[in-house]
Amino acid sequence: MGAAIGSFLNVLGLRYSEEKGFKEAFKGRSKCTKCGTTLRWYELVPIFSFILLRGKCRTCSEKISWQYIAVEILSGLMPIFVTQAIGFNYLAITWTLIFWTLILIALTDIRLRIVPNYLVLLILFMGSSNIVYRYATDRVNRYGSGLDGIKFLDSYSLIFSFQNEIFNHIASITFALILFGGIYLLSRGSAMGMGDVKLSVALSTLFVWPDIILVLTLPFIIGSIFGVALMSFHKIKFRSAVPFAPFIALGVTLVFFFGYDIVNAYFKLFNIF
């Protein structure tokens, strides 16, 4: 089912337009991007069709982008990994939806350099619903502050966080606005798009202080490494524009699954804790 969702995300990502949004994404059957042949049902089976067709169109033998099978595999594995990480519950469902949404955001940003407002609002809605869910369950169980989120950095989150969870959420949103909003204002939009700023604020509803620090700084580190690698192969120039949302999505993924291990390795490297 997850792989099927991934196949649908590919369609949405390729058909999204800045003028019409996703309105045209649901119209018409899938076609080969080279010869325009309408694809049969057996050519659209997630993962297996790509393998059976050997990554080529059945009609014109044009190579099929690896993006299709990569997104399908990633989307299929995500529900399994999320459930293994936090168990099967309401939060696992919303987090799976969040990761699928981030995949779609990454696809549209890579193709059009756009972070759709619809998708940012969707992440904001799911982040807010997670807070409401935790508050409701804590009230029923009569423990916690009602806003206490998952501590992705484990004990390090407890060391550097405020005692009041409301302050942690306020600090998280403030940090996102100062870091991303500051870059946007200082560069007048040339170094950071407003879509990235909106996305960072939406993510601050999912990651409380201090987890949000790692979530929003990792993309810069990963992006720098990726950019240097591309420049070394003469794929881009120093001032070339690079979509940043994919790096944000990768940062979220790394912190969700390996946040504690990353921080623990960093502090052990410098023998701090």
N, C-alpha and C positions, 0 to 999 in steps of 0.2 A: 504493500500500500504506500509506503514511504517513497519507493522508487517511482510509482505512478504519479505521486505528488510532484516529485522532481521533474518528471517529463512535462507536467503541466506548468511548472515554474519556468522551464526552458521556453515554452510557448509564450508565456506572459512576458518574459524578459526580452524576447525577440520582437514581439508585436507592440510593445508599449511605445507610445509616442507622446512628446511633450504637449502637442495640441489636443489630442483626443484621449490621452491617458490610456486606460485599459479597455475603453469602450469597443475598440475594434479587435481586441485580443480574442474574443469569443466567437468571431465570425469566420466561417470558412474552414475547410479541412486543411490538414498539414500537407505541404508540398515541398518538393526538393528545391532548395534555394538556387540551384544551377539550371536545371532543365524545366522546372515548374510542374513536373508530374505529380499528380495527387497520390499520396502514399496509401497503400493498402493497410488493413488492420494488422497483418502479420509483420509489417515493417515498423510498427509503432509500439511493439511490446517492449517495455522498459528493460534496458541492459541487454537482454537476450537478442533482440533484433540487431543491435549494433554488432554483437559478436558474430551472429550468423551471417550478416551481410559483409563482414570483415571490414567494417568502417567505411563502406562505399555505397553510393546510391545504386539500387538494383537496375535502373534504367540507363543512366549516363556514366556510371562508375566514378562520379565525383566524390572525393573524400568527404566523409561526414566529420564535422568538428568534434574533437574529443570533449568539448564542453558538455555535450549531451549526456554521454555516459558518465562523466565525472559528477555532474549535478545529480543524476539519477542515483548513483551509488551513495553519494554523500547524504542525499535526502532520505534514502532507505536506511542507512546506518544510524542516522541521528536519533530517531525514537528509541532505538536499542541502547545507545550510549547514554542518553539522558536518563532513561529509566534505571540503568545500572548505577548511575551517579547519585541520583536523589530518590530512587524508589518510584513505584507506580502510584501516582496521586494526581491531584488537580494541578499542582505546580509542574509536574512532568509534562502534562498535556500542554500547558501554556508555554513552557520553555521550548518544547518541540515546535510549536507554532512560531515562536520568536526566531528560532534558528532558520526555519523555512523562509520566514520573512526577510531575514538578513541575507540569505542566499539570493533572493529576488532583488533586493536592494543592490547587492554587489553586481548582479548581472546587468541591471539597468545603468548603473554608474559606469561600468566598464564600456558599455556600448554608446551611451549618450552623455556621460558626465552629468547625470541627473540623479538626485535622491528624491523619489516621489513623495509628496506630502502625505498621500494616502497611507503609504507604508510606514512612515514615521509616526503618524497618528495611531496606526494599528499597534505598533510597539509600545507607544505611550499608554494606550488603552489596556494592553495585556500587563504592562508593568504596574499600572494602577490597580488592576483586578487582582494581581498577586498580593499587593499591599492589603486590599480589602479582605481577601481570603485569609491571609495570616492574622489580620486583626480579628476577624469573626471567629476563627478557630481558637485563637488565644483567649478570647472572651468566654467561649464555651468551656474551655479547659481550665480557665481561671489561672493562667500563668503568663509570664512575659509582659512586654510593654504593649503588645498589639501591633507593633510595626517592625518587629525584629525579623530581618530577612536572613537568607542563607548566607553564612559567612564563608565566602569562597577562599579566603586566605586563612581560614581556620583560626588558630591561636594568635596569629599576627593581626588579624582583624580586631580581636579583643584587646590586644595591647595598645593599638593606635587609635581605637575608636573612642567616641564620646560615651559617657554613661547613659545619656538620653538618646534613644533611637530617632526621635524627631530631629534632633540636632544633626545626627548622622545623615539623614535624608536631605536636610537643608544644606549641609556642607557638601554633599555629593552634587547637588544641582548647582551650587555656587561655583564649585571647582570646574564643572563642565562649561559653565558660562564664561568664567574668567579665562580658561585655557583656550577653548575653541573660539569663543566670541572675541577674545582679545586678539588672536591671530587674524581673524576675519577683519576686524576693524583696523588693525595696524597695517595690514597689507591691502586694505580696501578691496577685499574679495579675490585678490590675485593668488594668494597662497592657500586659501581655505574657502570653500563654498558655503553658502548659508544652509544648504541641505545637510552638510556635515555637522554644523552647529546645532541644528534642530535634532539630528540623530543623537548627538552626544547628550543633549538634555533629556531626550526620551530614555536613553540608557541609564541615566542617573536615577530613574524610578526602579530599575532592576538591581543596580549595584549601589549599596550604601557606602558611606565613608568607612574605612579608607580603601575598600576594594576598587572603587571607581578610579583611583589614581593609577593603578596598574592597567585597568581596562583602557584608559584614554592615553596613556603614555606608550604602551606597547606598540600601537599602530605606527607611531613615529619611528620607533626603532626598527620595526619590520620593514616599513616603507623605505627607510634610508638604506638598509641592506639590499632590498630589492632594486632600488634606484641605482645604487652603485654598480650592482651586477649588470643591469641593463646598459648603463653607460660604458662599462668596460667592454661590452660586446657591440658598442656603437648602435644600439637599438633606440636610444633616446639621447637628447642633449641635456645639459645641466638645467636649463630653464623650461624643459618640456613639462607639460601638464600631465599629471598621473592621477587616475581616480583613487580617492582615498577611502571610500566606503568599504571596499574589499578588505583593506587592512584593519579597519575598525571591526568588521565582522570577524576577522581572524583573531583580533585581540580579545573580543568577547568570548570566542570559543576556547582560546588558550586559558583564560582566567577561569572560566566555568569548570573546565576539566582538570587543569593543572596549576591553578592559581597558587596554592600553598607550596607546591614543589618548586615553582619558579622563584618565589620570594625566599624560600628556605635555602635554595641553592645560591642565591645572591648573597644572603647574609653569611652563609658558611664560607663563601669565597673570600669575604673580607673579615671573617672571624668576628662578627659583631654579636651574634647571639649564640 
